[in-house]
Amino acid sequence: MKISIQGGKASFHDIAAHHYFGNDITSIYRNTFKEVCDDLQSGIADFAVLAIENSIAGTILSNYALIKKYDFKIIGEIQLRIEMNLIALKGAKMEDIKVVRSHYMALLQCQQFLNQYPHIKVEEYHDTADSAKKIKEEHELGAAAIAGRMAADVYDLEVLESSIETEKKNFTKFFILTRDKKYKVEQAEKATLSFQLPNRIGALAELLTLVVNNGINLTKIQSIPILGRPDEYDFFIECEWNKNYI
């Protein structure tokens, strides 16, 4: 089974893919979310894993837009506890570090820690784990990466500081995607729906009333502007239900 993910080996997407599908998979590592979607659409990948929300950074609106554009089906999700670590070459000390690299979302999640070291240059990189890989390959004594502990193990690096994320109850939610519209999820109790509404008073309220009246619990609502159509939006709602009730 081939799973396309954004990021490299030992990235949080890679960890999420293995948690969801098990270890008998082949991860396809990509730099961008669009490349991941291209893999799924073309058939290079059987499924894709796409981060959609983080406790600190919030919703990744661009990924909702990609799901809509490619018309993929969401068949599952996984919540992953995110622990960020400062990783460097073995033997490195904090005083050696001149630059820290990671994905922009990881840097955002560790801002409070980074503020303690204003002399250290912060650089965005396309992936957390790959920023650790770069340090190993180039033997950069003065560089550190922010990544998961698995990246330190995979690339034989050292954790200088552990759990440096600002919010300790930090989770990222990942969607599991397929291009197969006929794919059936057995015993499903949750769905993400996408729709558009006429721009008139009460349109959204009327729809939400239908949701409530049918015993469905609305857990999230997200709106995304429609390009070229001012004041019009795509809505995404996440809802749960008791399968014995519906």
C-alpha positions as CSV (number, residue, x, y, z in Angstrom):
1,M,0.0,0.0,0.0
2,K,1.4,3.4,-1.0
3,I,0.7,6.5,1.1
4,S,1.6,10.0,-0.1
5,I,2.6,12.4,2.6
6,Q,4.1,15.9,3.0
7,G,7.5,15.6,4.6
8,G,10.3,13.1,4.8
9,K,10.9,9.9,6.7
10,A,10.1,10.3,10.5
11,S,8.0,13.4,9.8
12,F,4.8,13.8,11.7
13,H,2.9,12.9,8.5
14,D,4.9,9.7,8.3
15,I,4.2,8.9,11.9
16,A,0.5,9.6,11.4
17,A,0.4,7.3,8.3
18,H,2.0,4.4,10.2
19,H,-0.4,4.9,13.1
20,Y,-3.4,4.8,10.8
21,F,-2.4,2.1,8.3
22,G,0.2,0.1,10.3
23,N,3.8,-0.7,9.3
24,D,3.1,-2.6,6.1
25,I,3.1,0.5,3.9
26,T,5.3,2.5,1.6
27,S,5.4,6.2,2.3
28,I,5.9,8.5,-0.7
29,Y,7.7,11.6,0.6
30,R,6.7,15.0,-1.0
31,N,7.7,18.6,-0.2
32,T,4.3,20.2,-0.8
33,F,0.6,19.3,-0.1
34,K,-0.2,19.9,-3.8
35,E,2.4,17.2,-4.8
36,V,0.6,14.8,-2.3
37,C,-2.7,15.5,-4.0
38,D,-1.2,15.0,-7.5
39,D,0.1,11.6,-6.4
40,L,-3.4,10.5,-5.2
41,Q,-5.1,11.9,-8.3
42,S,-2.8,10.2,-10.7
43,G,-2.9,6.8,-8.9
44,I,0.8,6.9,-7.8
45,A,-0.5,6.7,-4.3
46,D,-3.4,4.6,-2.9
47,F,-4.2,7.0,-0.1
48,A,-2.9,10.4,1.1
49,V,-2.5,11.8,4.6
50,L,-3.1,15.6,4.9
51,A,-2.8,17.7,8.0
52,I,-5.9,19.8,8.5
53,E,-5.7,21.4,11.9
54,N,-3.3,22.1,14.8
55,S,-4.1,23.1,18.3
56,I,-1.8,26.1,18.1
57,A,-1.5,27.1,14.4
58,G,-5.2,26.5,13.8
59,T,-6.9,25.3,10.6
60,I,-4.9,24.8,7.4
61,L,-7.3,26.5,5.0
62,S,-5.3,25.8,1.9
63,N,-5.7,22.0,2.5
64,Y,-9.5,22.3,2.7
65,A,-9.2,24.1,-0.7
66,L,-7.1,21.3,-2.1
67,I,-9.5,18.6,-1.0
68,K,-12.3,20.6,-2.7
69,K,-10.3,21.2,-5.8
70,Y,-9.3,17.5,-6.3
71,D,-12.7,16.3,-5.1
72,F,-11.2,13.7,-2.8
73,K,-13.2,11.7,-0.3
74,I,-12.3,11.8,3.4
75,I,-12.4,8.3,4.8
76,G,-10.8,8.8,8.2
77,E,-8.8,11.0,10.5
78,I,-6.1,10.6,13.2
79,Q,-5.2,12.9,16.1
80,L,-1.5,12.9,16.8
81,R,0.1,14.4,19.9
82,I,2.8,16.7,18.7
83,E,6.0,16.9,20.9
84,M,8.7,19.1,19.5
85,N,12.3,18.6,20.3
86,L,15.5,20.6,19.5
87,I,17.8,18.1,17.7
88,A,21.5,18.5,16.7
89,L,24.6,16.5,16.1
90,K,25.8,14.3,18.9
91,G,28.1,16.2,21.1
92,A,26.7,19.6,20.2
93,K,25.9,22.1,23.0
94,M,23.3,24.9,23.2
95,E,26.1,27.5,23.0
96,D,27.2,25.9,19.6
97,I,23.8,26.6,18.0
98,K,23.6,29.5,15.6
99,V,20.6,28.6,13.5
100,V,17.4,26.6,14.0
101,R,15.4,25.2,11.1
102,S,12.0,23.6,10.8
103,H,8.7,23.7,9.1
104,Y,7.0,27.1,9.7
105,M,4.2,25.5,11.7
106,A,6.7,23.8,14.0
107,L,8.6,27.1,14.5
108,L,5.3,28.8,15.4
109,Q,4.4,26.1,17.9
110,C,7.8,26.6,19.6
111,Q,7.9,30.4,19.6
112,Q,8.1,30.8,23.3
113,F,11.1,28.6,23.5
114,L,12.8,30.3,20.6
115,N,12.3,33.7,22.2
116,Q,14.7,32.8,24.9
117,Y,17.5,32.7,22.3
118,P,17.2,35.9,20.3
119,H,20.8,35.4,18.9
120,I,19.8,32.2,17.2
121,K,18.7,32.6,13.6
122,V,15.4,31.0,12.7
123,E,15.0,29.5,9.2
124,E,11.9,28.0,7.7
125,Y,12.4,24.6,6.0
126,H,9.9,22.4,4.1
127,D,9.7,19.7,6.7
128,T,10.6,19.0,10.3
129,A,12.3,15.6,9.9
130,D,14.1,16.7,6.7
131,S,15.6,19.6,8.6
132,A,17.2,17.0,10.9
133,K,18.3,15.0,8.0
134,K,20.1,18.0,6.5
135,I,22.1,18.5,9.7
136,K,23.2,14.9,9.6
137,E,24.1,14.9,5.9
138,E,26.0,18.2,6.0
139,H,27.5,17.6,9.5
140,E,26.4,21.1,10.7
141,L,27.7,21.6,14.2
142,G,26.2,25.0,14.5
143,A,22.7,24.0,13.4
144,A,19.7,22.5,15.1
145,A,16.3,21.2,13.9
146,I,12.9,21.2,15.5
147,A,11.3,17.8,14.9
148,G,9.9,14.7,16.6
149,R,12.0,12.3,18.6
150,M,11.7,9.7,15.9
151,A,13.8,12.0,13.6
152,A,16.6,12.0,16.1
153,D,16.5,8.2,16.2
154,V,16.4,7.7,12.4
155,Y,19.2,10.2,11.7
156,D,21.4,9.3,14.7
157,L,21.2,12.8,16.2
158,E,20.9,14.1,19.8
159,V,18.0,15.7,21.5
160,L,19.3,18.9,23.1
161,E,16.0,20.0,24.6
162,S,12.8,18.0,24.7
163,S,9.1,19.0,24.6
164,I,9.8,22.6,23.6
165,E,6.4,23.3,22.2
166,T,4.5,26.2,23.8
167,E,1.3,24.3,24.4
168,K,1.9,20.9,25.9
169,K,-1.6,19.6,24.9
170,N,-0.6,20.1,21.3
171,F,-2.4,18.0,18.7
172,T,-2.5,17.9,14.9
173,K,-5.5,16.4,13.1
174,F,-4.8,14.6,9.8
175,F,-7.3,13.6,7.2
176,I,-7.0,10.3,5.3
177,L,-8.0,10.8,1.7
178,T,-8.9,8.6,-1.3
179,R,-9.8,9.3,-4.9
180,D,-12.3,6.4,-4.9
181,K,-15.8,7.9,-4.6
182,K,-17.3,4.4,-3.9
183,Y,-15.0,3.7,-1.0
184,K,-17.2,2.7,2.0
185,V,-16.3,3.2,5.6
186,E,-17.9,0.6,7.7
187,Q,-19.7,1.7,10.9
188,A,-19.0,5.4,10.1
189,E,-20.1,7.8,12.8
190,K,-18.5,11.0,11.5
191,A,-18.5,13.0,8.2
192,T,-17.1,16.1,6.8
193,L,-19.5,17.8,4.3
194,S,-18.8,20.6,1.9
195,F,-21.5,22.9,0.4
196,Q,-22.3,26.4,-0.8
197,L,-25.3,28.5,0.2
198,P,-27.2,31.4,-1.4
199,N,-26.2,34.8,-0.1
200,R,-29.4,35.6,1.8
201,I,-30.5,36.0,5.4
202,G,-31.0,32.8,7.3
203,A,-29.6,30.4,4.7
204,L,-26.9,29.0,7.0
205,A,-29.2,28.9,10.0
206,E,-31.8,26.9,8.1
207,L,-29.2,24.3,7.1
208,L,-27.8,24.0,10.7
209,T,-31.3,23.6,12.0
210,L,-31.7,20.5,9.7
211,V,-28.5,19.1,11.1
212,V,-29.7,19.5,14.7
213,N,-33.2,18.2,14.1
214,N,-31.8,15.0,12.7
215,G,-29.8,14.2,15.8
216,I,-26.4,15.1,14.3
217,N,-23.8,16.8,16.5
218,L,-22.0,19.6,14.7
219,T,-18.4,19.7,15.9
220,K,-16.8,22.2,13.5
221,I,-17.8,24.7,10.8
222,Q,-15.2,26.3,8.5
223,S,-15.7,28.8,5.7
224,I,-13.3,29.5,2.8
225,P,-13.8,32.4,0.4
226,I,-14.5,31.3,-3.2
227,L,-11.9,32.9,-5.6
228,G,-13.4,35.4,-8.0
229,R,-16.8,35.5,-6.2
230,P,-16.7,38.2,-3.5
231,D,-18.7,37.5,-0.3
232,E,-19.4,33.9,-1.3
233,Y,-18.0,30.9,0.5
234,D,-17.4,27.2,0.5
235,F,-18.5,25.8,3.9
236,F,-17.1,22.7,5.5
237,I,-18.9,21.1,8.5
238,E,-17.7,18.2,10.6
239,C,-20.5,16.2,12.3
240,E,-21.0,13.2,14.4
241,W,-23.9,10.9,15.1
242,N,-24.9,7.8,16.9
243,K,-25.3,5.1,14.3
244,N,-28.1,3.5,16.3
245,Y,-30.1,6.7,16.1
246,I,-29.8,7.7,12.5
